[in-house]
């Protein structure tokens, strides 16, 4: 199974989600590939935001080797599941898929995790350190619920 986390620029939320989920999968021995991307190309080739790297590091997750990339048409057939960090990103993904073949399931990250309030993972980009901590904790909680779901379904074993 392959999962793609998607946010706007692929430097804050989706790299955190990729790193957190990848770390949890590694610890649990579940074999699922995780990647991340953005719907825009603003930051292509860049590391995640330094605040995201710092906060992830505080929680023992290293995302410093990730590099931002834009979603590509082939992602919609290569990945089994694409998780959007917010409704606007989900709408962008749905717009992109109007003219291409799609085999991926595309869902909101928090809805897929079972957390439906709030629906969106807030973008911490314009905030400070605490905003990144709050987003990290929200994503981590959602990733734990996703892992529980996959373990019950026996996915990736």
Legacy VTK file of the C-alpha trace (Angstrom):
# vtk DataFile Version 3.0
C-alpha trace
ASCII
DATASET POLYDATA
POINTS 157 float
0.000 0.000 0.000
1.159 3.528 -0.790
-0.113 6.707 0.878
0.428 10.323 -0.184
-0.090 13.228 2.234
-0.924 16.524 0.486
-1.039 20.151 1.641
-0.581 23.459 -0.165
3.195 23.851 -0.498
4.537 20.607 1.012
6.648 22.360 3.649
4.527 22.292 6.831
1.599 19.911 7.301
2.192 17.146 4.760
5.892 16.708 5.643
4.908 16.443 9.304
2.198 13.905 8.437
4.625 11.917 6.282
7.292 11.914 8.975
4.968 11.058 11.844
3.189 8.253 9.978
6.439 6.855 8.583
7.929 6.791 12.103
4.892 4.999 13.525
4.854 2.474 10.679
8.540 1.732 11.153
8.065 1.126 14.882
5.062 -1.134 14.292
6.561 -3.136 11.429
3.699 -2.310 9.073
4.931 -2.155 5.465
3.223 0.873 3.932
5.033 3.482 1.817
4.358 7.114 2.727
5.235 10.240 0.769
4.053 13.843 0.671
3.451 16.558 -1.907
1.808 19.925 -2.377
-0.801 21.169 -4.817
1.404 24.170 -5.585
4.989 24.360 -6.778
5.968 27.342 -4.589
8.595 25.422 -2.648
9.656 22.601 -4.980
13.042 21.204 -3.934
13.078 22.969 -0.566
13.321 21.374 2.869
10.275 21.559 5.110
9.801 24.831 6.998
12.481 25.140 9.688
9.783 25.348 12.368
8.283 22.058 11.175
11.735 20.447 11.260
12.381 21.800 14.775
9.032 20.685 16.185
9.278 17.236 14.600
12.764 16.922 16.079
11.420 17.861 19.525
9.127 14.821 19.256
11.867 12.527 17.917
10.891 12.582 14.231
13.421 13.636 11.577
11.892 15.268 8.494
14.972 17.263 7.484
15.802 15.068 4.473
12.408 15.573 2.840
12.136 17.876 -0.165
8.984 19.620 -1.327
7.391 18.521 -4.564
4.212 19.219 -6.458
1.583 16.543 -6.977
2.050 14.850 -10.362
-0.560 13.180 -12.557
1.036 9.765 -11.998
0.493 10.117 -8.228
-3.214 9.446 -8.821
-2.452 5.939 -10.086
0.748 5.220 -8.147
-0.722 5.822 -4.674
-3.569 3.796 -3.211
-4.633 6.561 -0.855
-4.192 10.335 -1.091
-4.967 12.325 2.049
-5.611 16.078 1.803
-4.807 18.237 4.816
-7.779 20.572 4.265
-10.897 21.082 2.151
-9.236 23.574 -0.205
-6.466 21.079 -0.984
-9.077 18.349 -1.481
-10.908 20.595 -3.962
-7.621 21.272 -5.795
-6.964 17.524 -6.009
-10.485 16.894 -7.312
-10.009 19.604 -9.942
-6.712 18.057 -11.092
-8.315 14.637 -11.422
-11.085 15.822 -13.765
-8.872 15.256 -16.805
-6.723 12.263 -15.805
-7.103 8.606 -14.916
-7.443 8.042 -11.183
-7.212 4.818 -9.217
-6.366 6.393 -5.844
-8.870 6.966 -3.080
-8.762 10.688 -2.207
-9.984 11.773 1.221
-9.572 14.403 3.892
-6.811 13.377 6.292
-8.776 14.019 9.477
-11.954 12.371 8.164
-9.986 9.292 7.136
-8.496 9.129 10.628
-11.942 9.307 12.201
-11.377 12.832 13.559
-14.080 14.941 11.953
-14.003 18.050 14.153
-12.097 20.009 12.965
-12.220 18.822 9.362
-9.067 20.726 8.350
-5.543 20.529 9.678
-4.809 24.229 10.226
-1.902 25.685 8.265
0.706 26.840 10.823
2.810 28.723 8.253
1.856 32.241 9.345
1.953 31.455 13.050
4.648 30.774 15.560
6.224 27.784 17.238
3.122 26.860 19.259
1.044 26.620 16.090
3.454 24.005 14.761
3.325 22.124 18.080
-0.488 22.133 17.985
-0.532 20.911 14.379
2.051 18.224 15.192
-0.116 16.919 18.049
-3.265 16.946 15.903
-1.505 15.051 13.106
0.060 12.615 15.562
-3.338 11.848 17.111
-4.816 11.309 13.655
-1.900 9.063 12.638
-2.432 6.930 15.753
-6.075 6.478 14.793
-5.089 5.626 11.210
-2.614 3.040 12.506
-5.319 1.503 14.720
-7.633 1.363 11.705
-5.018 -0.313 9.520
-4.086 -2.808 12.227
-7.749 -3.789 12.582
-7.936 -4.195 8.785
-4.583 -6.045 8.757
-3.209 -3.624 6.114
0.475 -3.742 5.249
1.217 -7.000 7.041
LINES 1 158
157 0 1 2 3 4 5 6 7 8 9 10 11 12 13 14 15 16 17 18 19 20 21 22 23 24 25 26 27 28 29 30 31 32 33 34 35 36 37 38 39 40 41 42 43 44 45 46 47 48 49 50 51 52 53 54 55 56 57 58 59 60 61 62 63 64 65 66 67 68 69 70 71 72 73 74 75 76 77 78 79 80 81 82 83 84 85 86 87 88 89 90 91 92 93 94 95 96 97 98 99 100 101 102 103 104 105 106 107 108 109 110 111 112 113 114 115 116 117 118 119 120 121 122 123 124 125 126 127 128 129 130 131 132 133 134 135 136 137 138 139 140 141 142 143 144 145 146 147 148 149 150 151 152 153 154 155 156
